[in-house]
Amino acid sequence: MIGGQSVADISSRASVRDVRITAQKARRVVNLVRGMKADEALSVLKFAPQAAGETIYKVLASAVANAKEIHGIRDASELYVTEAFVDEGVTLKRFRPRAQGRAYRINKRTSHITLVVSDKKAGGR
């Protein structure tokens, strides 16, 4: 028992909503870090060439900070990324003028990113 909670209860989450990146592109980056140790995942995200890497790095750092604040975890190496998922957000619809008075629609997609860190590995792996 740590602070009145069993060891299995130590998990923390962070999320960001309506990020201006498509869910498909963000999922490519999230799939890299799912199941990794939190400190290793932060290192991977810091140097990821994809644009979503910076945003996901900030979300993961926030989840680790939440775990440190709420549960008193001292080091990020004790935590694993147990859940990581990206959902589609609202789509901003814009129009681009085209020839002969026509207009083409441009969809500016957004996404919601959620990460959960825990002291146990995901799925018992």
C-alpha positions, 0 to 999 in steps of 0.5 A: 500500500502506498498512500492508502492505495494499492500498487495497482491503482497508481495510474495517471492520465493526461489529454489534449483536445482539438489539436490541429493535426489529423488523427491518422498522423498522430496515431503513427506517433502514438503507436511508437510509444505505447507500452514503453517506459515513460522515460524512454518514450519521452526520449523517442518523442523528443527526437521524432521527426513527425510534427505530432511528436512535440504535442504528444511529448507535452501530453506524456510529460503532463501525465508523468507530472500528474503521477508525480504530483498525485501518487508521489512517484519519484522517477519516470523510469518507474512508469509505463505508457499503458494506454495511448489513443487518438480520437478524431475531433471536430473538422473545420470546413473551409472553402477554396475558390475554383474556376468558373465560380465553383468552390472546393471544400477543404477539411481541416481535421483535429484530434483528441490525444489521451495518454495514461501512465501506470506503474504496471506494464500494459496487458501483462506483457 
